[in-house]
Amino acid sequence: MSMKLNWKLKRVDVERILILCASAMVVALALHQGNQKAERYVEPPVYTSTVVQSVPQGETQASVVYYQDGEGYLVPVTRQLDKTDGIAKATLNLMVASPENDLAAARLGLKTTVPAGTTFDLDIRDGRARVDMSKESLSCMSAEEETLMVQSVVQTLCTFDSVEEVSFLFDGQQRSKLTYGTDVAQVFSGAQVNLESVETFSSAGAGSVQLYFPSSSGRMLVPVTRTVYSDADVNTAMLELAKGPRPDSGLTAPLPKGCGIRDVQLKNGVVTVDFSREFLDAAQGEQGTQTIRAIYFTAMQFPGVKKVQITVEGKPFTPPDNAAPTFLNQDQEIMTYYPGVIEID
């Protein structure tokens, strides 16, 4: 009896082995046939990097959001948003005070500019944006807050190619002034941001240029509009940039003392700025990156300028790779490369 049982067990084992072998042969034949069919075309290997894998799924696009800093300046920050038909409205929504938006701004050392709960009804056509802000926008606590709110909305909307001018409604109504006297009856343009106070001079013949100065922390560039009484061109802008910000501005000079501008030329869309040898001292390290970008963005504001070159004592200057200007004040770059920024996982 014992011998019969052992024989049965062995027979079962053999049957299982035969079944497995048969299955393996079927799979092998199928693979062989598949390989023969695939000989006509072989897919090339696909290589992915950790950088590509770290990018979130879905299309994004760069959009500029205006926040305020501790000195009362409006600061543009480039953020990557999910691509949508309503990108302008989505960008404005990031400026409204909320736990999420406040945290995103605080990580950059900045603050939101629009009161909590505010919603936007936005209509853009023929180059003009009409924005209707809900009644919550009327809860600003001072004239300064009102001004920052209005200007931040104007500047943000005017970064879009489809917008040249902005007009306002509040809670569905047209107003001439807000609670603390801010004028909102006019049609606004994005030509001037962070306008420097002007001494009592005649405005006849006056123009303005936009300059970019590093913030007190050096983490980002702050646009400043300066009144000039000469041609408002790239030559004037470079000379004013070299003068630096006003002593009481809270901003820092992009160029060191004693650094002179020897020449500025614009030819075939290329601006060439020639500095004295002191420029080399300013072009080192993280602050040097901001120096180069301040020059670039200040020059690029003028129509027809497509490229900016720097020379020192007539010799070409090659900036570091990380100084190559891309977008202004990219949020991820500010948090990654500059010390002292709040990091929250």
C-alpha positions as CSV (number, residue, x, y, z in Angstrom):
1,M,0.0,0.0,0.0
2,S,2.8,2.3,0.9
3,M,4.6,1.6,-2.4
4,K,1.4,2.4,-4.5
5,L,0.9,5.7,-2.7
6,N,4.5,6.8,-3.4
7,W,4.1,5.9,-7.1
8,K,0.9,7.9,-7.3
9,L,2.7,10.9,-5.8
10,K,5.6,10.6,-8.2
11,R,3.2,10.3,-11.1
12,V,1.4,13.5,-10.2
13,D,4.7,15.3,-9.9
14,V,5.7,14.1,-13.4
15,E,2.4,15.3,-14.8
16,R,2.9,18.8,-13.3
17,I,6.4,19.0,-14.8
18,L,5.1,18.1,-18.2
19,I,2.3,20.7,-18.0
20,L,4.8,23.4,-17.0
21,C,7.2,22.4,-19.8
22,A,4.4,22.5,-22.3
23,S,3.3,26.0,-21.1
24,A,6.9,27.2,-21.3
25,M,7.2,26.0,-24.9
26,V,3.9,27.8,-25.9
27,V,5.2,31.1,-24.4
28,A,8.6,30.7,-26.1
29,L,7.0,30.1,-29.5
30,A,4.8,33.2,-29.0
31,L,7.7,35.3,-28.1
32,H,9.7,34.0,-31.1
33,Q,6.9,34.8,-33.5
34,G,6.5,38.3,-31.9
35,N,10.3,38.9,-32.3
36,Q,10.1,37.9,-36.0
37,K,7.3,40.4,-36.6
38,A,9.2,43.1,-34.7
39,E,12.4,42.7,-36.7
40,R,11.2,45.3,-39.2
41,Y,11.2,48.1,-36.6
42,V,12.9,48.3,-33.2
43,E,11.9,51.0,-30.8
44,P,14.9,53.0,-29.6
45,P,15.7,53.0,-25.9
46,V,14.1,55.7,-23.8
47,Y,16.2,57.5,-21.3
48,T,14.7,59.6,-18.5
49,S,16.5,61.7,-16.0
50,T,15.5,62.6,-12.4
51,V,14.8,66.1,-13.6
52,V,12.2,65.0,-16.1
53,Q,10.7,62.6,-13.6
54,S,10.3,65.4,-11.0
55,V,8.2,67.6,-13.3
56,P,4.5,67.3,-12.5
57,Q,2.3,65.7,-15.1
58,G,0.3,68.0,-17.4
59,E,1.2,71.1,-19.3
60,T,2.2,74.2,-17.4
61,Q,3.0,77.8,-18.4
62,A,4.9,80.6,-16.8
63,S,2.8,83.4,-15.2
64,V,3.9,86.5,-13.3
65,V,2.3,87.2,-9.9
66,Y,2.9,90.5,-8.1
67,Y,3.3,90.2,-4.3
68,Q,4.5,92.9,-1.8
69,D,7.6,92.8,0.3
70,G,8.4,94.1,3.7
71,E,9.6,97.5,2.3
72,G,6.2,98.1,0.6
73,Y,7.5,97.3,-3.0
74,L,5.6,95.2,-5.5
75,V,7.7,92.3,-6.5
76,P,7.0,90.2,-9.7
77,V,7.5,86.4,-9.2
78,T,7.4,83.9,-12.0
79,R,5.4,80.8,-11.2
80,Q,4.5,77.7,-13.2
81,L,0.7,77.2,-13.4
82,D,-1.4,74.5,-14.9
83,K,-2.2,75.5,-18.5
84,T,-5.8,76.7,-18.7
85,D,-7.9,79.0,-20.9
86,G,-8.5,81.3,-17.8
87,I,-4.8,81.7,-16.9
88,A,-5.2,85.5,-16.2
89,K,-7.9,84.9,-13.7
90,A,-6.0,81.9,-12.2
91,T,-3.0,84.2,-11.7
92,L,-5.0,86.9,-10.0
93,N,-6.5,84.3,-7.6
94,L,-3.0,83.5,-6.3
95,M,-2.8,87.1,-4.9
96,V,-5.8,86.7,-2.7
97,A,-5.1,86.2,1.0
98,S,-5.8,82.6,2.0
99,P,-3.9,80.0,4.1
100,E,-2.5,78.4,0.9
101,N,-1.6,81.6,-0.9
102,D,-0.2,83.3,2.2
103,L,2.1,80.3,2.7
104,A,3.3,80.3,-0.9
105,A,4.2,84.0,-0.6
106,A,5.8,83.7,2.8
107,R,8.1,81.0,1.5
108,L,9.5,83.8,-0.7
109,G,9.6,86.3,2.0
110,L,6.6,88.1,0.5
111,K,2.9,88.8,1.1
112,T,-0.4,88.6,-0.8
113,T,-2.0,91.9,-1.9
114,V,-5.7,91.3,-2.2
115,P,-8.1,90.8,0.8
116,A,-9.4,87.4,1.7
117,G,-12.5,86.2,0.0
118,T,-12.1,88.5,-3.0
119,T,-13.3,87.0,-6.4
120,F,-12.8,88.4,-9.9
121,D,-15.0,88.8,-12.9
122,L,-12.7,89.4,-15.8
123,D,-13.4,90.5,-19.3
124,I,-10.5,91.0,-21.8
125,R,-11.1,92.3,-25.3
126,D,-9.3,94.7,-27.7
127,G,-6.3,95.1,-25.4
128,R,-8.3,96.2,-22.4
129,A,-9.1,94.2,-19.3
130,R,-12.1,95.1,-17.2
131,V,-11.9,93.5,-13.8
132,D,-14.8,93.4,-11.4
133,M,-13.6,92.7,-7.8
134,S,-16.1,91.5,-5.3
135,K,-17.1,93.4,-2.2
136,E,-14.4,91.7,-0.1
137,S,-11.8,93.8,-1.9
138,L,-13.2,96.9,-0.2
139,S,-11.9,95.7,3.2
140,C,-8.4,97.1,2.9
141,M,-7.2,98.7,6.1
142,S,-5.2,101.7,4.7
143,A,-4.6,103.8,1.6
144,E,-1.3,102.0,1.2
145,E,-3.1,98.6,1.1
146,E,-5.6,99.9,-1.4
147,T,-2.8,101.2,-3.7
148,L,-0.8,98.0,-3.5
149,M,-3.9,96.0,-4.3
150,V,-4.9,98.0,-7.4
151,Q,-1.3,98.3,-8.7
152,S,-0.6,94.6,-8.2
153,V,-3.7,93.7,-10.2
154,V,-2.8,96.1,-13.0
155,Q,0.8,95.0,-13.2
156,T,-0.2,91.3,-13.2
157,L,-2.7,91.7,-15.9
158,C,-0.4,93.8,-18.1
159,T,2.2,91.0,-18.2
160,F,-0.2,89.2,-20.6
161,D,0.3,90.1,-24.3
162,S,-3.5,90.5,-24.6
163,V,-3.7,93.3,-22.0
164,E,-2.5,96.9,-22.5
165,E,-4.9,98.7,-20.2
166,V,-7.0,97.9,-17.1
167,S,-10.2,99.4,-15.7
168,F,-12.0,98.5,-12.5
169,L,-15.4,97.8,-11.1
170,F,-16.0,97.0,-7.4
171,D,-18.9,94.8,-6.4
172,G,-20.4,95.5,-9.8
173,Q,-20.2,99.2,-9.5
174,Q,-17.9,101.8,-11.0
175,R,-16.3,103.9,-8.3
176,S,-14.1,107.0,-8.5
177,K,-12.3,106.4,-5.2
178,L,-12.0,103.6,-2.7
179,T,-12.6,103.9,1.1
180,Y,-9.2,105.5,1.8
181,G,-9.2,107.8,-1.3
182,T,-7.4,105.6,-3.8
183,D,-8.3,106.8,-7.3
184,V,-9.8,104.0,-9.4
185,A,-11.8,105.9,-12.0
186,Q,-9.0,106.1,-14.5
187,V,-7.8,103.5,-17.0
188,F,-4.5,102.0,-15.8
189,S,-1.5,100.8,-17.8
190,G,1.5,98.7,-16.5
191,A,4.1,101.3,-17.6
192,Q,5.1,102.3,-14.1
193,V,5.6,100.2,-11.0
194,N,7.2,101.2,-7.7
195,L,7.5,104.8,-8.8
196,E,10.2,106.7,-6.9
197,S,9.2,109.9,-5.3
198,V,10.0,112.9,-7.4
199,E,11.3,116.2,-6.0
200,T,9.5,119.4,-7.0
201,F,10.6,119.8,-10.6
202,S,8.8,120.7,-13.7
203,S,7.4,117.7,-15.5
204,A,8.1,119.2,-18.9
205,G,10.5,117.0,-20.8
206,A,10.5,114.3,-18.1
207,G,10.5,110.7,-19.0
208,S,10.9,107.5,-17.0
209,V,12.9,104.3,-17.1
210,Q,12.5,101.1,-15.2
211,L,15.4,99.9,-13.2
212,Y,16.0,96.5,-11.5
213,F,17.7,96.5,-8.1
214,P,18.4,93.5,-5.8
215,S,16.2,93.4,-2.7
216,S,17.8,93.9,0.7
217,S,18.2,90.1,1.0
218,G,19.6,89.8,-2.5
219,R,17.1,87.0,-3.2
220,M,15.1,88.8,-6.0
221,L,15.1,91.8,-8.2
222,V,12.7,94.7,-7.6
223,P,11.6,96.9,-10.5
224,V,11.7,100.6,-9.7
225,T,10.4,103.4,-12.0
226,R,12.7,106.4,-12.0
227,T,11.9,109.8,-13.5
228,V,14.6,111.1,-15.8
229,Y,15.1,114.5,-17.6
230,S,17.0,113.1,-20.6
231,D,16.2,110.6,-23.3
232,A,14.4,107.6,-21.8
233,D,16.6,105.1,-23.7
234,V,18.9,102.2,-22.9
235,N,21.9,104.5,-22.4
236,T,20.1,106.6,-19.8
237,A,18.8,103.4,-18.1
238,M,22.3,101.9,-17.8
239,L,23.7,105.1,-16.3
240,E,20.8,105.3,-13.8
241,L,21.3,101.7,-12.9
242,A,25.0,102.4,-12.2
243,K,23.9,105.2,-9.8
244,G,22.1,102.6,-7.7
245,P,18.9,102.9,-5.6
246,R,18.2,105.8,-3.3
247,P,19.9,105.6,0.0
248,D,16.7,105.2,1.9
249,S,15.1,102.7,-0.5
250,G,16.0,99.5,1.3
251,L,17.3,98.1,-1.9
252,T,20.9,97.3,-2.8
253,A,23.2,98.5,-5.6
254,P,23.9,96.0,-8.4
255,L,27.2,97.5,-9.2
256,P,30.1,98.3,-6.7
257,K,31.3,101.8,-6.1
258,G,33.8,102.9,-8.6
259,C,32.4,100.7,-11.4
260,G,32.0,102.8,-14.4
261,I,30.1,102.4,-17.7
262,R,32.5,103.1,-20.5
263,D,30.1,102.7,-23.4
264,V,26.6,101.5,-24.3
265,Q,25.8,100.6,-27.9
266,L,22.6,99.3,-29.5
267,K,23.1,97.7,-32.9
268,N,20.9,95.3,-34.8
269,G,18.9,94.5,-31.7
270,V,22.0,93.8,-29.5
271,V,22.9,96.0,-26.6
272,T,26.6,96.0,-25.6
273,V,27.5,97.5,-22.2
274,D,31.2,98.0,-21.6
275,F,32.2,98.3,-17.9
276,S,35.4,99.3,-16.2
277,R,37.4,96.5,-14.6
278,E,35.7,97.0,-11.2
279,F,32.7,95.1,-12.7
280,L,34.6,91.8,-12.3
281,D,34.4,92.2,-8.5
282,A,30.6,92.5,-8.7
283,A,30.2,89.5,-11.0
284,Q,31.2,86.9,-8.5
285,G,29.0,84.6,-6.4
286,E,25.3,84.7,-5.9
287,Q,25.2,88.5,-5.8
288,G,27.0,88.5,-9.2
289,T,24.1,86.6,-10.7
290,Q,21.7,89.3,-9.6
291,T,24.0,92.0,-11.0
292,I,24.0,90.4,-14.4
293,R,20.3,89.9,-14.4
294,A,19.7,93.5,-13.3
295,I,21.6,94.7,-16.3
296,Y,19.7,92.3,-18.6
297,F,16.2,93.1,-17.5
298,T,16.9,96.8,-17.4
299,A,18.1,96.8,-21.0
300,M,15.4,94.4,-22.3
301,Q,12.5,96.9,-21.5
302,F,13.2,98.8,-24.7
303,P,11.6,98.0,-28.0
304,G,13.9,96.4,-30.5
305,V,16.3,95.0,-27.9
306,K,16.8,91.3,-28.4
307,K,20.1,90.5,-26.8
308,V,22.4,92.0,-24.1
309,Q,26.2,91.6,-24.2
310,I,28.7,92.6,-21.5
311,T,32.3,93.6,-22.1
312,V,34.9,94.7,-19.5
313,E,37.5,97.2,-20.7
314,G,36.5,96.2,-24.3
315,K,37.0,92.5,-23.7
316,P,34.0,90.0,-23.9
317,F,32.7,88.9,-20.5
318,T,31.2,85.4,-20.2
319,P,28.8,85.2,-17.3
320,P,28.4,82.0,-15.2
321,D,25.8,79.5,-16.5
322,N,23.5,80.1,-13.6
323,A,23.4,83.8,-14.3
324,A,21.7,83.3,-17.7
325,P,18.4,85.3,-17.6
326,T,15.3,83.2,-18.1
327,F,12.2,84.4,-16.2
328,L,12.3,87.1,-13.6
329,N,12.3,85.9,-10.0
330,Q,11.4,82.3,-10.5
331,D,9.8,81.0,-7.3
332,Q,11.6,77.6,-7.2
333,E,14.9,79.2,-7.9
334,I,14.5,81.7,-5.1
335,M,13.8,79.0,-2.6
336,T,16.5,76.7,-3.9
337,Y,19.5,78.9,-4.4
338,Y,19.2,81.8,-2.0
339,P,19.8,81.3,1.8
340,G,17.4,82.3,4.5
341,V,14.2,81.4,2.6
342,I,11.6,79.4,4.6
343,E,11.6,75.8,3.5
344,I,8.5,73.8,4.3
345,D,8.0,70.2,3.1
